[in-house]
Amino acid sequence: MIFTYGKTKLKIPEGYEYVYYATFIAGEWDFLKVKDTDAVLDAGAFIGDFTVKIA
């Protein structure tokens, strides 16, 4: 499955669609308001969906 977010295209591994849905469609992380001048440390070890969203 290919997922497009703005100008970014991501190839979603089979079985991980729910992760991208939660992050990009359902807005699971939208409560975090990251400004251009903020520094963010993503210490997760999964697939990088959060990092892609806030980049």
LOVO-556556 format. One record per residue (C-alpha): residue number from 1; residue in three letters; x negated, z, y negated. Coordinates in steps of 0.2 Angstrom, whole numbers, always signed. Last residue first. Layout:
REC  NUM  ALA  X  Z  Y;
...
//
This chain:
REC  55  ALA  -47  +51  -83;
REC  54  ILE  -32  +63  -81;
REC  53  LYS  -23  +53  -67;
REC  52  VAL  -38  +47  -58;
REC  51  THR  -45  +65  -57;
REC  50  PHE  -28  +71  -50;
REC  49  ASP  -27  +57  -37;
REC  48  GLY  -45  +61  -31;
REC  47  ILE  -42  +61  -12;
REC  46  PHE  -44  +79  -6;
REC  45  ALA  -59  +91  -11;
REC  44  GLY  -52  +99  -26;
REC  43  ALA  -64  +106  -39;
REC  42  ASP  -58  +95  -53;
REC  41  LEU  -68  +101  -68;
REC  40  VAL  -60  +96  -84;
REC  39  ALA  -68  +94  -102;
REC  38  ASP  -56  +93  -116;
REC  37  THR  -59  +82  -131;
REC  36  ASP  -47  +68  -126;
REC  35  LYS  -33  +81  -124;
REC  34  VAL  -27  +87  -107;
REC  33  LYS  -9  +95  -107;
REC  32  LEU  -6  +102  -90;
REC  31  PHE  +13  +103  -87;
REC  30  ASP  +12  +85  -81;
REC  29  TRP  +4  +90  -65;
REC  28  GLU  +18  +87  -52;
REC  27  GLY  +24  +72  -62;
REC  26  ALA  +36  +65  -49;
REC  25  ILE  +29  +48  -51;
REC  24  PHE  +10  +49  -53;
REC  23  THR  +5  +66  -44;
REC  22  ALA  +19  +69  -32;
REC  21  TYR  +21  +50  -28;
REC  20  TYR  +2  +49  -25;
REC  19  VAL  +2  +63  -13;
REC  18  TYR  +18  +57  -4;
REC  17  GLU  +10  +40  -1;
REC  16  TYR  -4  +48  +10;
REC  15  GLY  +2  +43  +27;
REC  14  GLU  -6  +25  +26;
REC  13  PRO  -21  +25  +14;
REC  12  ILE  -16  +21  -4;
REC  11  LYS  -26  +7  -12;
REC  10  LEU  -26  +11  -30;
REC  9  LYS  -24  -1  -45;
REC  8  THR  -28  +5  -62;
REC  7  LYS  -23  -4  -78;
REC  6  GLY  -8  +7  -80;
REC  5  TYR  -5  +15  -63;
REC  4  THR  -3  +2  -50;
REC  3  PHE  -1  +7  -31;
REC  2  ILE  -7  -4  -17;
REC  1  MET  +0  +0  +0;
//
